[in-house]
Amino acid sequence: MQQKIQLIAEHISPGRLLDYTGGIARHHRIQASQGHRDAAHYIAGVLKANGVEAQVLSYPSAYGIDYLGRKVFPEWNLRHAELTLVAPYHWELADFRVAATSVMQRSGPCDYSHTPLDIVLLDKGPQEELYGDIDLKGKIIFVRDAHNPYLDWAMGKRGALGVITDLVMESRNARTRHDQYDINRYVAFWYTEAPESMPFGFSLTPRQGDQLAALCKRMLAEHEADASKAKYPQATCLVDAQVVDGHLDVVEATLPGESDEEVWALAHLCHPRQSANDNASGCAANMEAISVLAKLLQQGKLKPLKRTLKIILMAEFTGTMPYLSDHYRPGKIKGAINLDMVGGKQELGYGPLKLVGLPISTPSYIADLAGLILEELKKEVSSGSPGAALPMFNSARVGFSGGSDQIILSDPLINIPCPQLGQNADVFYHTGGDTMDKISPHLIAKSSALAASYLYLLSNLEAGEVRPILDEMLQSYTKMALQALATFASGELLPPATALKIVTDYFSAATLTFKEVLPPTAELEAQLAAFGELLQTTSAALQKAYAICEAPAGKRSYTAVPKRTSQAVIIGIAEHATTPEKQAALRDYNENWGRKHGASTAANVIQYLIDGKRSIDEIADMVIFECQGGDREAVFEYLKLYRLLGFCEF
């Protein structure tokens, strides 16, 4: 395995990776747009030139269409957008040609280039009652927090035409408003049903926002002192955009194998120009991975593929769902990996290269296969100590989290185990600062080497390679078990014995997944059985060392057994609150229960654990374990909402 990984890594070219990343980054790649389509065809052309079979697939995208429960939207093509302050003085606030993120993506078309509009600062919060009878008809609102809560009342009810925002999504120890003071944030409208009127919007830099807010306050104060003075600043604006029924485009590249089984690597292609690390880097890394494998296979330096390899580059979520609905073959796709932000310069504030594991509902050995490859790629320079080498980049292995397309594939209903490789947090996340000068040739090459090695080893796994993966799994088991015992030591949220059992059950089940890709032999059975016994022995030793008693039976309040009726995980659950009753239930859940879960991924984890066999209490145990905290009653309330929306029954 070491030789295969080394061979593949030696053929990965940082220069080609920079070229591919730059070629993608020059396109404005909004989901369901001509720019996204142009980028897809650029990638397919490069891959074909590299000897890889590639095609661009198209799926209808319009209001009223959904794929596996994910609603999509019309195609949106932007030609130009600008916002200019014209009173009390001239100030060019936004220009799409200069900063692609200065316009809010999916803004409705408008032309007020010769009709100045008032800019009204709303800085008291999103609640309508805070603003009395303020007149917003025909005006632009300027908000300094999330814009979505203003849409229904400020635009739908009071007739505002557009919105300006300078909000920065701050993250502790990662980015502050000061870090992004001269950068526009990537903001978008995400209507999945046709609004009565489509608003337009612009994203200002924090510096611009501070100056404009001060101007708004000064002019309002001057008007109150002297009614003859102007009350609001005024601006002209233009959004030259086309909204039509169109298509979502997906790049599919294939290296055929001997069997009809497959292994996938994914990366989302969407986001504004440049969005170099997020996610031109992931797409480029996959392009190089499959191209290098094609070359090594053609040269005979690697054995022929047993399983077909595919890379799939698509719009995040909305491209994956239609592709999956068209290409999913239960039991035939043996694993995948998702690359999302894999090349940012760590010295500039991009986080460690993070390998995200699997949810406990989808046990598999493949997360540890990916971990083993990462450890090999970290052996870069001598440490000065015998047998030890050091990495020249930061990395970390972590448990399951959401945020990208691994959410869809790792769902047990789909059952394509899919680790994610990515970076977070970073200073330039979802901003116009995510440019080509932030890309590290070294890190993106490591990411591409990991993807290529993972694809090849999973395609051609051999019986002799089970042992090192089991060794990696034992380390992972020990680390997870010790962490669980520390987290739940008090027993208040979860008995320590229950937490340890969840860990042991996960790895026991993961061990058995080797049988899905290797022919049955007595040697394999003996090896896996011995490892299973080792897990049980280690678990017993930990219980003894930490003086853990068996978990008390306790009172079980929620004995109903939910069963899913959805086809896949529901990511945008709010999209399905389509009646007053459902909307009220969603508001109640968000206000009273949503924040009581231990992690933002709780909604996904809860859905995954609904298997028609586990009771709500059993699901709650596992959710609290995986989220490292939470609230049992909040799990029940989510399941009630999920049932009301029509996605499960008790």
Salt bridges, closest charged atoms under 4 A:
GLU75 OE1 - ARG37 NH2 2.74
GLU82 OE1 - HIS80 NE2 2.85
GLU82 OE1 - ARG97 NH2 3.64
GLU92 OE2 - HIS90 NE2 3.86
ASP95 OD2 - ARG97 NH2 2.98
ASP118 OD2 - LYS139 NZ 3.94
ASP123 OD2 - LYS217 NZ 3.82
GLU128 OE1 - LYS157 NZ 2.96
GLU128 OE2 - ARG158 NH2 3.15
ASP135 OD2 - LYS139 NZ 3.61
ASP166 OD2 - ARG144 NH2 2.63
ASP166 OD2 - ARG177 NH2 2.61
ASP182 OD1 - ARG207 NE 2.55
GLU193 OE2 - LYS71 NZ 3.16
ASP210 OD1 - ARG144 NH2 2.69
ASP210 OD1 - ARG177 NH2 3.02
GLU222 OE2 - ARG218 NH1 3.06
ASP240 OD1 - ARG79 NH2 3.13
ASP249 OD2 - ARG37 NE 2.84
GLU252 OE2 - LYS310 NZ 3.19
GLU252 OE2 - HIS327 NE2 3.60
ASP260 OD2 - LYS332 NZ 3.23
GLU261 OE1 - ARG307 NE 2.72
GLU261 OE2 - LYS334 NZ 3.90
GLU262 OE2 - LYS310 NZ 3.39
GLU262 OE2 - ARG329 NH2 3.23
ASP278 OD1 - HIS268 NE2 3.04
ASP278 OD2 - HIS271 NE2 3.49
ASP278 OD2 - HIS430 NE2 3.34
GLU288 OE2 - ARG16 NH2 2.67
GLU316 OE1 - HIS268 NE2 3.76
ASP326 OD2 - HIS327 ND1 3.76
ASP340 OD1 - HIS268 NE2 3.14
ASP368 OD1 - ARG397 NH1 3.16
GLU375 OE2 - LYS378 NZ 3.24
GLU376 OE2 - LYS379 NZ 3.00
GLU380 OE1 - HIS442 NE2 2.91
GLU380 OE1 - LYS446 NZ 3.27
ASP411 OD2 - ARG564 NH2 2.81
ASP437 OD2 - LYS438 NZ 3.47
GLU462 OE2 - LYS4 NZ 3.44
GLU462 OE2 - LYS303 NZ 3.66
GLU465 OE2 - LYS4 NZ 2.68
ASP471 OD1 - ARG467 NE 3.28
GLU472 OE2 - ARG397 NH1 3.26
ASP505 OD2 - LYS501 NZ 2.66
GLU525 OE2 - LYS515 NZ 3.25
GLU575 OE2 - ARG70 NH1 3.98
ASP611 OD2 - ARG614 NH1 3.30
ASP617 OD1 - ARG632 NH1 3.44
ASP621 OD2 - ARG556 NH2 2.94
ASP621 OD1 - ARG632 NH2 2.68
GLU637 OE1 - LYS640 NZ 3.41
